[in-house]
Amino acid sequence: MGKVINLAHPVPGKLPYAILPIGMYCNQKLQEAKAGAVLEFWQGWRHEKRVLVRKCKVQIRSSYFAFMAQSVYGRYTRVDSLIRQWEDWAITEGIGRNGIDKEWALLIEVKEIDNY
């Protein structure tokens, strides 16, 4: 087991998926991670570890992305709102608004460490 990869994202709930922004300096370690890598999801003070099962790049302006975003984050999730959240996060992290890819995102599947 290598180093833990920290992610500023809520712990996945009922569905074991998360959609994360990518870019040259955005989630770089996650982009390079292989199945079996340990990910630690952080949201405020709450954090939990999960194991990466698989990942794939998804085109943001596709019906598949919209479908998965609504499945993972709720039926009222809008793609533009999600991108705006990512841009705000990138600015806060010092990456800059243009530090995230506006065409591609990373869809990951995780599972609890106990089940690994």
Residue pairs with C-beta under 8 A, 6 or more apart in sequence:
1 36
1 38
2 37
2 38
4 38
4 39
4 40
4 49
5 29
5 30
5 33
5 37
5 38
5 39
5 40
6 39
6 40
6 42
7 18
7 20
7 27
7 30
7 39
7 40
7 41
7 42
8 42
8 43
8 89
8 93
9 18
9 20
9 41
9 42
9 43
10 41
10 43
11 41
11 43
11 46
11 47
11 48
11 50
12 18
12 41
12 50
12 72
12 110
15 71
15 72
16 50
16 53
16 109
16 110
16 111
17 68
17 71
17 72
17 107
17 108
17 109
17 110
18 41
18 72
18 107
18 108
18 110
19 58
19 65
19 68
19 69
19 72
19 73
19 82
19 105
19 106
19 107
19 108
20 27
20 30
20 105
20 106
20 108
21 27
21 86
21 89
21 90
21 100
21 101
21 105
21 106
22 30
22 31
22 57
22 100
22 101
22 104
22 105
22 106
23 90
23 95
23 99
23 100
23 101
24 99
25 95
25 99
26 90
26 95
26 99
26 100
26 101
27 106
30 39
30 55
30 106
30 108
31 106
33 39
33 52
33 55
34 52
35 52
35 53
35 54
36 51
36 52
36 116
37 51
37 52
38 49
38 50
38 51
38 52
38 113
39 49
39 50
39 51
39 52
39 108
39 110
40 47
40 48
40 49
40 50
41 47
41 48
41 49
41 50
49 113
50 110
50 111
50 112
50 113
51 110
51 111
51 112
51 113
51 116
52 108
52 109
52 110
53 108
53 109
53 110
53 111
54 108
54 109
55 106
55 107
55 108
55 109
56 106
56 107
57 104
57 105
57 106
57 107
58 64
58 65
58 68
58 104
58 105
58 106
58 107
59 65
59 103
59 104
60 79
60 83
60 102
60 103
60 104
60 105
61 79
61 103
65 79
65 105
66 79
68 107
69 77
69 79
69 82
70 76
70 77
73 82
83 100
83 102
86 100
87 97
87 100
90 96
90 97
90 99
90 100
91 97
